[in-house]
Amino acid sequence: MWRFVKIPKAVALLAFLLPWMTVSCSNTKVAEANGWELVIGRIRPVVAAATDKPHAAHLNYYLAAAVALIVVGLLLSLMRKRMAVAVVATSLGALALIWAGANQYTAQHLADAAAKSGRDTNMDQVGASLIRVDWQIGYWVALIALGVAAVLAFLAIRDPDTR
């Protein structure tokens, strides 16, 4: 089992290049992003209005830490089986960090941000309630690959024949 752990770790890392999220408003796609864009805090508008000004991107610390944990786990998976416990920990930690990082892009979070903005919150909350965030293949591939890596590393711990 141990020699196969590096495969799902690499897949989880490559999943950040796939589409992760689409944002739609009233069933019209308005923005999208792959995993790497979410890490650096950029979401690509599908239809840019002429008055839209580029805004500063804010690093998503949860997703950046998840990428770091995946890389560390991948490096550990290249070592001996005694690192299996650490690989399980990095896989589960990256899973939790991806969930926390993705949770920043939910419609409820957008509504809460509108309420805290100090502007016309009723209008902002109505607008936020029309927004729908859909998680795409890259997000799911990353989560599943990390789960598989954790299971394989755990099975390697339990297998006395694995080196």
Sequence and secondary structure as in RCSB ss.txt:
>XXXX:A:sequence
MWRFVKIPKAVALLAFLLPWMTVSCSNTKVAEANGWELVIGRIRPVVAAATDKPHAAHLNYYLAAAVALIVVGLL
LSLMRKRMAVAVVATSLGALALIWAGANQYTAQHLADAAAKSGRDTNMDQVGASLIRVDWQIGYWVALIALGVAA
VLAFLAIRDPDTR
>XXXX:A:secstr
 GGGTHHHHHHHHHGGGSEEEEEEETTEEEEEEEHHHHHHT  EESS  TT         HHHHHHHHHHHHHHH
HHTS GGGHHHHHHHHHHHHHHHHHHHGGGSHHHHHHHHHHSSS HHHHHHHHHTEEEEE HHHHHHHHHHHHHH
HHHHHHHH TT  
